[in-house]
């Protein structure tokens, strides 16, 4: 099912190139609202240029920021003040997940690059009792609800790009991120797979072609 004809999609792509904005950063404040006001150690999986990691550092004792792209990781380090407790690491997840236990784990627009169930299992294993996992991911549209939400996102996306650039074409990209690929799992497939690994996880479709997953690790045995 096609939401828009190719000609319209190409026009939208040209508009987005002229008025870029970061769909993932749009949700950073929402992610922070899912977390305690103060926490100990945090890990941001797929940290990119480090925007979310720097926000986490305002609440956490330490933040470990991981990305598989060494170029973006160097740039993230350059953008991060030395006073912030953030350590940037190049690693391929989930195979090279840092040892230890974390009170907060975040993963934004990254998990669709990874083996989904294996990644969630790894996050669960490294989440401290009572800790919080927040995932913002991409999914493949399939149902009428998916396509309706995607259709609503098209004019909203254009409006956000226009407003964030104050009506003027931007001379710079919205954010430095790694090359991405299309998501393969549908939202329903994600819900089922997440339920097997993280019982009680809260999942919801979001605007701008995203979904959210929030799960809190049990405090008891």
VEXVEX-93672 format. One line per field, with one value per atom (N, C-alpha, C): residue in three letters; residue number from 1; z, x, y. Coordinates in steps of 0.05 Angstrom, whole numbers, plus 5000, padded with zeros to 4 digits. Layout:
residues N
residu: (ALA,...) $
num: (NUM,...) $
Z: (Z,...) $
X: (X,...) $
Y: (Y,...) $
//
This chain:
residues 221
residu: (UNK,UNK,UNK,UNK,UNK,UNK,UNK,UNK,UNK,UNK,UNK,UNK,UNK,UNK,UNK,UNK,UNK,UNK,UNK,UNK,UNK,UNK,UNK,UNK,UNK,UNK,UNK,UNK,UNK,UNK,UNK,UNK,UNK,UNK,UNK,UNK,UNK,UNK,UNK,UNK,UNK,UNK,UNK,UNK,UNK,UNK,UNK,UNK,UNK,UNK,UNK,UNK,UNK,UNK,UNK,UNK,UNK,UNK,UNK,UNK,UNK,UNK,UNK,UNK,UNK,UNK,UNK,UNK,UNK,UNK,UNK,UNK,UNK,UNK,UNK,UNK,UNK,UNK,UNK,UNK,UNK,UNK,UNK,UNK,UNK,UNK,UNK,UNK,UNK,UNK,UNK,UNK,UNK,UNK,UNK,UNK,UNK,UNK,UNK,UNK,UNK,UNK,UNK,UNK,UNK,UNK,UNK,UNK,UNK,UNK,UNK,UNK,UNK,UNK,UNK,UNK,UNK,UNK,UNK,UNK,UNK,UNK,UNK,UNK,UNK,UNK,UNK,UNK,UNK,UNK,UNK,UNK,UNK,UNK,UNK,UNK,UNK,UNK,UNK,UNK,UNK,UNK,UNK,UNK,UNK,UNK,UNK,UNK,UNK,UNK,UNK,UNK,UNK,UNK,UNK,UNK,UNK,UNK,UNK,UNK,UNK,UNK,UNK,UNK,UNK,UNK,UNK,UNK,UNK,UNK,UNK,UNK,UNK,UNK,UNK,UNK,UNK,UNK,UNK,UNK,UNK,UNK,UNK,UNK,UNK,UNK,UNK,UNK,UNK,UNK,UNK,UNK,UNK,UNK,UNK,UNK,UNK,UNK,UNK,UNK,UNK,UNK,UNK,UNK,UNK,UNK,UNK,UNK,UNK,UNK,UNK,UNK,UNK,UNK,UNK,UNK,UNK,UNK,UNK,UNK,UNK,UNK,UNK,UNK,UNK,UNK,UNK,UNK,UNK,UNK,UNK,UNK,UNK,UNK,UNK,UNK,UNK,UNK,UNK,UNK,UNK,UNK,UNK,UNK,UNK,UNK,UNK,UNK,UNK,UNK,UNK,UNK,UNK,UNK,UNK,UNK,UNK,UNK,UNK,UNK,UNK,UNK,UNK,UNK,UNK,UNK,UNK,UNK,UNK,UNK,UNK,UNK,UNK,UNK,UNK,UNK,UNK,UNK,UNK,UNK,UNK,UNK,UNK,UNK,UNK,UNK,UNK,UNK,UNK,UNK,UNK,UNK,UNK,UNK,UNK,UNK,UNK,UNK,UNK,UNK,UNK,UNK,UNK,UNK,UNK,UNK,UNK,UNK,UNK,UNK,UNK,UNK,UNK,UNK,UNK,UNK,UNK,UNK,UNK,UNK,UNK,UNK,UNK,UNK,UNK,UNK,UNK,UNK,UNK,UNK,UNK,UNK,UNK,UNK,UNK,UNK,UNK,UNK,UNK,UNK,UNK,UNK,UNK,UNK,UNK,UNK,UNK,UNK,UNK,UNK,UNK,UNK,UNK,UNK,UNK,UNK,UNK,UNK,UNK,UNK,UNK,UNK,UNK,UNK,UNK,UNK,UNK,UNK,UNK,UNK,UNK,UNK,UNK,UNK,UNK,UNK,UNK,UNK,UNK,UNK,UNK,UNK,UNK,UNK,UNK,UNK,UNK,UNK,UNK,UNK,UNK,UNK,UNK,UNK,UNK,UNK,UNK,UNK,UNK,UNK,UNK,UNK,UNK,UNK,UNK,UNK,UNK,UNK,UNK,UNK,UNK,UNK,UNK,UNK,UNK,UNK,UNK,UNK,UNK,UNK,UNK,UNK,UNK,UNK,UNK,UNK,UNK,UNK,UNK,UNK,UNK,UNK,UNK,UNK,UNK,UNK,UNK,UNK,UNK,UNK,UNK,UNK,UNK,UNK,UNK,UNK,UNK,UNK,UNK,UNK,UNK,UNK,UNK,UNK,UNK,UNK,UNK,UNK,UNK,UNK,UNK,UNK,UNK,UNK,UNK,UNK,UNK,UNK,UNK,UNK,UNK,UNK,UNK,UNK,UNK,UNK,UNK,UNK,UNK,UNK,UNK,UNK,UNK,UNK,UNK,UNK,UNK,UNK,UNK,UNK,UNK,UNK,UNK,UNK,UNK,UNK,UNK,UNK,UNK,UNK,UNK,UNK,UNK,UNK,UNK,UNK,UNK,UNK,UNK,UNK,UNK,UNK,UNK,UNK,UNK,UNK,UNK,UNK,UNK,UNK,UNK,UNK,UNK,UNK,UNK,UNK,UNK,UNK,UNK,UNK,UNK,UNK,UNK,UNK,UNK,UNK,UNK,UNK,UNK,UNK,UNK,UNK,UNK,UNK,UNK,UNK,UNK,UNK,UNK,UNK,UNK,UNK,UNK,UNK,UNK,UNK,UNK,UNK,UNK,UNK,UNK,UNK,UNK,UNK,UNK,UNK,UNK,UNK,UNK,UNK,UNK,UNK,UNK,UNK,UNK,UNK,UNK,UNK,UNK,UNK,UNK,UNK,UNK,UNK,UNK,UNK,UNK,UNK,UNK,UNK,UNK,UNK,UNK,UNK,UNK,UNK,UNK,UNK,UNK,UNK,UNK,UNK,UNK,UNK,UNK,UNK,UNK,UNK,UNK,UNK,UNK,UNK,UNK,UNK,UNK,UNK,UNK,UNK,UNK,UNK,UNK,UNK,UNK,UNK,UNK,UNK,UNK,UNK,UNK,UNK,UNK,UNK,UNK,UNK,UNK,UNK,UNK,UNK,UNK,UNK,UNK,UNK,UNK,UNK,UNK,UNK,UNK,UNK,UNK,UNK,UNK,UNK,UNK,UNK,UNK,UNK,UNK,UNK,UNK,UNK,UNK,UNK,UNK) $
num: (1,1,1,2,2,2,3,3,3,4,4,4,5,5,5,6,6,6,7,7,7,8,8,8,9,9,9,10,10,10,11,11,11,12,12,12,13,13,13,14,14,14,15,15,15,16,16,16,17,17,17,18,18,18,19,19,19,20,20,20,21,21,21,22,22,22,23,23,23,24,24,24,25,25,25,26,26,26,27,27,27,28,28,28,29,29,29,30,30,30,31,31,31,32,32,32,33,33,33,34,34,34,35,35,35,36,36,36,37,37,37,38,38,38,39,39,39,40,40,40,41,41,41,42,42,42,43,43,43,44,44,44,45,45,45,46,46,46,47,47,47,48,48,48,49,49,49,50,50,50,51,51,51,52,52,52,53,53,53,54,54,54,55,55,55,56,56,56,57,57,57,58,58,58,59,59,59,60,60,60,61,61,61,62,62,62,63,63,63,64,64,64,65,65,65,66,66,66,67,67,67,68,68,68,69,69,69,70,70,70,71,71,71,72,72,72,73,73,73,74,74,74,75,75,75,76,76,76,77,77,77,78,78,78,79,79,79,80,80,80,81,81,81,82,82,82,83,83,83,84,84,84,85,85,85,86,86,86,87,87,87,88,88,88,89,89,89,90,90,90,91,91,91,92,92,92,93,93,93,94,94,94,95,95,95,96,96,96,97,97,97,98,98,98,99,99,99,100,100,100,101,101,101,102,102,102,103,103,103,104,104,104,105,105,105,106,106,106,107,107,107,108,108,108,109,109,109,110,110,110,111,111,111,112,112,112,113,113,113,114,114,114,115,115,115,116,116,116,117,117,117,118,118,118,119,119,119,120,120,120,121,121,121,122,122,122,123,123,123,124,124,124,125,125,125,126,126,126,127,127,127,128,128,128,129,129,129,130,130,130,131,131,131,132,132,132,133,133,133,134,134,134,135,135,135,136,136,136,137,137,137,138,138,138,139,139,139,140,140,140,141,141,141,142,142,142,143,143,143,144,144,144,145,145,145,146,146,146,147,147,147,148,148,148,149,149,149,150,150,150,151,151,151,152,152,152,153,153,153,154,154,154,155,155,155,156,156,156,157,157,157,158,158,158,159,159,159,160,160,160,161,161,161,162,162,162,163,163,163,164,164,164,165,165,165,166,166,166,167,167,167,168,168,168,169,169,169,170,170,170,171,171,171,172,172,172,173,173,173,174,174,174,175,175,175,176,176,176,177,177,177,178,178,178,179,179,179,180,180,180,181,181,181,182,182,182,183,183,183,184,184,184,185,185,185,186,186,186,187,187,187,188,188,188,189,189,189,190,190,190,191,191,191,192,192,192,193,193,193,194,194,194,195,195,195,196,196,196,197,197,197,198,198,198,199,199,199,200,200,200,201,201,201,202,202,202,203,203,203,204,204,204,205,205,205,206,206,206,207,207,207,208,208,208,209,209,209,210,210,210,211,211,211,212,212,212,213,213,213,214,214,214,215,215,215,216,216,216,217,217,217,218,218,218,219,219,219,220,220,220,221,221,221) $
Z: (5000,5000,5000,4981,4978,4990,5007,5018,4998,4985,4966,4940,4917,4892,4893,4876,4876,4872,4854,4848,4873,4890,4914,4934,4936,4954,4947,4922,4913,4921,4918,4925,4955,4971,5000,5008,4994,5000,4994,4972,4966,4987,4997,5018,5043,5050,5075,5073,5049,5045,5049,5041,5044,5072,5086,5113,5131,5137,5152,5182,5195,5225,5234,5259,5270,5282,5269,5279,5306,5310,5335,5358,5353,5374,5383,5366,5373,5397,5401,5423,5447,5446,5469,5495,5495,5519,5529,5511,5519,5532,5522,5533,5562,5566,5593,5612,5603,5621,5630,5616,5624,5645,5651,5669,5696,5716,5742,5739,5757,5756,5761,5777,5781,5780,5768,5767,5767,5769,5770,5742,5733,5708,5685,5663,5639,5615,5596,5571,5548,5528,5504,5481,5471,5449,5422,5405,5380,5384,5397,5407,5385,5362,5341,5349,5345,5352,5381,5397,5426,5439,5423,5434,5458,5456,5479,5502,5496,5517,5534,5521,5536,5553,5544,5561,5585,5580,5602,5623,5614,5632,5652,5646,5664,5688,5686,5708,5719,5703,5712,5723,5738,5749,5726,5710,5686,5663,5639,5615,5596,5587,5567,5541,5521,5495,5474,5461,5442,5414,5395,5367,5351,5329,5312,5292,5289,5269,5283,5277,5290,5283,5259,5250,5267,5270,5286,5315,5324,5352,5358,5340,5343,5344,5326,5326,5352,5362,5387,5410,5411,5431,5429,5404,5400,5409,5407,5414,5444,5459,5487,5506,5523,5542,5560,5566,5583,5611,5619,5646,5648,5626,5626,5630,5646,5652,5630,5605,5583,5571,5567,5554,5528,5506,5480,5472,5462,5455,5428,5411,5386,5391,5385,5389,5372,5364,5349,5369,5370,5388,5374,5388,5417,5425,5405,5411,5430,5427,5442,5463,5475,5496,5520,5530,5554,5578,5592,5617,5638,5656,5677,5678,5697,5702,5700,5687,5682,5693,5705,5715,5693,5671,5648,5623,5604,5578,5557,5539,5517,5490,5471,5444,5424,5408,5391,5361,5346,5317,5310,5327,5323,5323,5338,5342,5316,5296,5271,5255,5263,5251,5264,5286,5303,5303,5310,5315,5338,5333,5352,5379,5379,5404,5419,5404,5417,5430,5417,5428,5454,5453,5477,5500,5494,5514,5527,5510,5521,5538,5529,5546,5573,5572,5597,5616,5605,5621,5635,5622,5633,5647,5649,5663,5693,5710,5739,5749,5771,5782,5786,5777,5778,5757,5740,5719,5696,5679,5658,5631,5613,5585,5568,5550,5532,5504,5486,5458,5441,5422,5402,5375,5361,5338,5313,5291,5266,5261,5247,5240,5211,5200,5172,5173,5159,5158,5143,5155,5142,5145,5169,5174,5166,5163,5158,5178,5204,5224,5219,5211,5205,5183,5161,5138,5144,5160,5168,5184,5203,5219,5201,5182,5163,5146,5138,5122,5139,5164,5182,5186,5187,5192,5169,5145,5122,5124,5128,5131,5157,5178,5204,5201,5186,5181,5167,5146,5131,5149,5165,5183,5203,5214,5234,5221,5197,5183,5177,5169,5164,5189,5211,5236,5248,5248,5261,5245,5219,5203,5200,5214,5214,5186,5170,5143,5123,5131,5113,5109,5084,5080,5097,5108,5126,5109,5119,5106,5116,5136,5148,5154,5156,5162,5190,5195,5221,5243,5236,5256,5241,5253,5241,5251,5233,5241,5220,5228,5210,5188,5166,5145,5156,5150,5161,5139,5147,5128,5137,5118,5124,5144,5162,5181,5167,5177,5165,5182,5208,5225,5226,5225,5229,5259,5265,5293,5308,5296,5309,5315,5296,5300,5323,5325,5346,5373,5374,5399,5409,5391,5398,5407,5392,5400,5426,5430,5455,5479,5475,5497,5506,5487,5495,5512,5507,5521,5545,5543,5563,5571,5587,5595,5608,5599,5611,5597,5577,5563,5550,5551,5540,5512,5492,5465,5453,5436,5425,5398,5378,5353,5359,5345,5348,5321,5322,5298,5286,5261,5247,5244,5239,5231,5253,5277,5300,5318,5336,5358,5383,5406,5431,5447,5462,5480,5506,5528,5555,5572,5586,5604,5629,5651,5677,5687,5694,5704,5732,5737,5764,5786,5809,5831,5848,5847,5863,5848,5861,5849,5826) $
X: (5017,5000,5018,5014,5029,5013,5026,5013,5013,5035,5038,5051,5044,5057,5087,5103,5132,5139,5124,5129,5127,5107,5103,5124,5132,5153,5179,5185,5210,5209,5186,5184,5188,5177,5180,5210,5224,5252,5268,5261,5275,5269,5244,5237,5253,5254,5269,5298,5309,5337,5342,5322,5325,5319,5301,5292,5296,5321,5326,5321,5313,5312,5314,5321,5328,5303,5292,5269,5275,5299,5305,5308,5322,5325,5298,5279,5252,5241,5250,5240,5258,5280,5299,5286,5272,5259,5238,5224,5205,5220,5243,5259,5267,5276,5284,5260,5236,5213,5207,5218,5213,5234,5253,5275,5274,5287,5289,5303,5298,5311,5341,5349,5377,5381,5403,5410,5440,5448,5477,5489,5495,5508,5487,5493,5475,5491,5477,5490,5471,5483,5468,5478,5462,5470,5463,5483,5479,5479,5500,5499,5502,5512,5515,5533,5524,5540,5537,5524,5524,5505,5484,5465,5450,5440,5426,5445,5468,5488,5494,5496,5502,5478,5454,5431,5430,5436,5437,5457,5479,5501,5492,5470,5460,5446,5440,5426,5441,5459,5473,5500,5510,5537,5557,5552,5569,5551,5561,5547,5567,5561,5577,5562,5574,5561,5575,5559,5570,5560,5578,5570,5590,5581,5598,5614,5608,5621,5643,5669,5690,5691,5682,5683,5663,5639,5618,5627,5639,5648,5669,5687,5707,5694,5674,5660,5644,5632,5617,5636,5660,5679,5686,5690,5697,5674,5650,5627,5620,5633,5626,5646,5637,5655,5669,5694,5709,5697,5681,5670,5646,5635,5613,5624,5610,5619,5611,5619,5612,5637,5636,5657,5646,5659,5651,5668,5654,5667,5658,5676,5669,5666,5642,5637,5614,5615,5593,5574,5549,5530,5514,5505,5508,5533,5549,5572,5592,5597,5617,5605,5583,5570,5588,5592,5610,5600,5619,5612,5601,5585,5575,5545,5535,5506,5499,5476,5469,5441,5438,5412,5393,5405,5390,5404,5389,5399,5379,5391,5375,5385,5368,5375,5357,5368,5351,5359,5339,5342,5366,5370,5393,5386,5365,5360,5351,5341,5334,5359,5382,5407,5418,5405,5416,5396,5406,5387,5369,5344,5326,5324,5317,5314,5340,5362,5388,5396,5390,5396,5380,5354,5338,5347,5355,5365,5390,5407,5432,5425,5407,5399,5388,5371,5359,5381,5400,5422,5438,5442,5459,5444,5418,5402,5400,5407,5407,5378,5375,5348,5335,5310,5296,5304,5323,5332,5312,5317,5298,5311,5297,5306,5286,5297,5280,5291,5274,5282,5264,5276,5261,5270,5251,5259,5242,5250,5235,5221,5198,5184,5174,5168,5158,5128,5118,5089,5075,5053,5038,5008,4999,4970,4959,4932,4919,4927,4929,4937,4965,4983,5011,5011,4996,4996,4982,4961,4947,4966,4981,4999,5022,5030,5050,5040,5015,5003,5001,4993,4992,5019,5040,5067,5078,5068,5079,5076,5051,5049,5061,5060,5072,5102,5114,5143,5151,5135,5141,5139,5118,5114,5136,5145,5167,5193,5198,5222,5222,5198,5195,5199,5186,5188,5216,5228,5255,5276,5271,5290,5279,5258,5246,5239,5229,5220,5243,5268,5290,5305,5313,5328,5353,5359,5382,5408,5429,5455,5471,5461,5476,5457,5467,5450,5440,5417,5404,5421,5433,5450,5467,5490,5508,5501,5492,5484,5495,5496,5506,5485,5494,5476,5457,5431,5412,5400,5385,5371,5342,5326,5298,5293,5273,5266,5253,5257,5246,5222,5222,5201,5177,5153,5129,5125,5107,5103,5092,5074,5063,5084,5103,5125,5143,5147,5164,5150,5124,5109,5111,5108,5109,5137,5157,5185,5193,5185,5192,5178,5154,5139,5152,5165,5179,5203,5217,5242,5237,5219,5214,5185,5176,5147,5139,5117,5107,5118,5134,5145,5122,5124,5103,5113,5097,5104,5082,5090,5070,5080,5063,5070,5073,5092,5097,5096,5093,5093,5122,5124,5149,5163,5146,5156,5173,5165,5179,5160,5172,5156,5173,5161,5175,5171,5191,5190,5202,5187,5197,5193,5214,5213,5230,5219,5233,5240,5265,5275,5263,5254,5243,5264,5254,5272,5277,5258,5260,5276,5279,5294,5279) $
Y: (4976,5000,5025,5043,5068,5091,5106,5130,5153,5157,5179,5169,5181,5173,5181,5168,5173,5202,5216,5244,5261,5256,5271,5264,5239,5231,5244,5246,5260,5290,5302,5330,5333,5314,5315,5312,5294,5291,5316,5330,5355,5376,5377,5396,5390,5364,5357,5363,5361,5368,5397,5413,5442,5452,5437,5445,5421,5413,5389,5393,5371,5371,5342,5339,5312,5299,5279,5265,5252,5242,5228,5248,5270,5290,5302,5301,5310,5295,5270,5254,5253,5268,5266,5275,5297,5307,5286,5274,5253,5230,5222,5200,5208,5232,5241,5239,5244,5243,5214,5195,5167,5158,5175,5167,5181,5170,5184,5211,5229,5255,5252,5232,5226,5196,5188,5159,5156,5131,5125,5123,5098,5094,5090,5103,5101,5092,5080,5072,5080,5093,5101,5085,5066,5049,5061,5065,5079,5109,5119,5147,5168,5160,5180,5203,5228,5251,5259,5243,5246,5265,5274,5293,5282,5257,5245,5239,5229,5223,5247,5270,5295,5303,5298,5303,5284,5259,5239,5247,5259,5266,5287,5302,5322,5309,5283,5269,5246,5234,5210,5215,5196,5197,5192,5172,5167,5159,5164,5156,5143,5119,5105,5107,5120,5124,5107,5089,5070,5075,5073,5074,5057,5046,5029,5046,5071,5088,5105,5099,5114,5144,5151,5179,5195,5185,5199,5200,5178,5178,5199,5203,5225,5252,5256,5281,5285,5263,5265,5274,5263,5270,5300,5310,5338,5356,5347,5364,5364,5346,5341,5355,5373,5386,5365,5370,5351,5349,5368,5368,5348,5339,5321,5292,5276,5249,5229,5234,5217,5204,5177,5162,5151,5159,5149,5125,5105,5079,5070,5060,5048,5018,5007,4979,4970,4944,4932,4918,4927,4915,4893,4873,4869,4853,4845,4827,4840,4867,4881,4899,4890,4906,4908,4933,4936,4921,4910,4895,4915,4904,4921,4922,4937,4940,4969,4975,5003,5009,5032,5041,5050,5060,5069,5059,5049,5042,5055,5070,5081,5072,5070,5061,5075,5093,5110,5104,5096,5091,5074,5053,5035,5006,4998,4970,4956,4970,4957,4949,4958,4949,4924,4916,4894,4870,4846,4824,4831,4835,4848,4834,4808,4794,4792,4788,4786,4812,4835,4861,4866,4860,4864,4846,4822,4803,4815,4827,4839,4863,4879,4902,4893,4872,4862,4852,4838,4826,4848,4871,4892,4914,4911,4931,4924,4943,4938,4934,4920,4917,4944,4947,4973,4993,4985,5003,5006,5026,5033,5031,5017,5015,5031,5049,5064,5060,5050,5046,5063,5078,5092,5080,5066,5051,5058,5045,5047,5021,5022,4997,4999,4977,4976,4978,4998,5002,4979,4969,4948,4950,4958,4959,4986,4988,5013,5035,5027,5047,5057,5039,5048,5068,5062,5080,5106,5105,5130,5148,5136,5151,5163,5147,5157,5180,5179,5200,5226,5223,5246,5259,5242,5251,5268,5264,5278,5308,5319,5348,5358,5341,5349,5351,5333,5334,5359,5366,5391,5415,5416,5439,5442,5419,5420,5429,5420,5429,5458,5468,5497,5513,5505,5520,5519,5496,5493,5509,5513,5529,5558,5564,5590,5600,5580,5587,5591,5589,5593,5566,5560,5535,5535,5512,5509,5506,5518,5515,5492,5478,5456,5433,5408,5386,5387,5374,5376,5362,5340,5326,5306,5300,5280,5253,5236,5209,5189,5164,5144,5138,5127,5119,5098,5102,5084,5066,5046,5029,5025,5017,5014,4992,4996,4975,4952,4928,4904,4893,4897,4887,4905,4894,4910,4915,4934,4940,4916,4901,4878,4857,4853,4834,4844,4869,4881,4876,4881,4877,4848,4829,4801,4793,4801,4794,4807,4832,4846,4833,4824,4811,4785,4771,4746,4752,4774,4780,4798,4817,4837,4838,4819,4818,4845,4855,4880,4905,4902,4926,4942,4968,4986,4995,4989,4997,5014,5033,5051,5062,5063,5076,5106,5119,5147,5161,5187,5203,5203,5209,5211,5184,5163,5137,5124,5127,5116,5100,5084,5072,5074,5072,5073,5047,5040,5017,5026,5022,5028,5004,4996,4972,4978,4970,4972,4945,4941,4916,4910,4886,4880,4884,4892,4897,4872,4853,4829,4807,4784,4762,4750) $
//
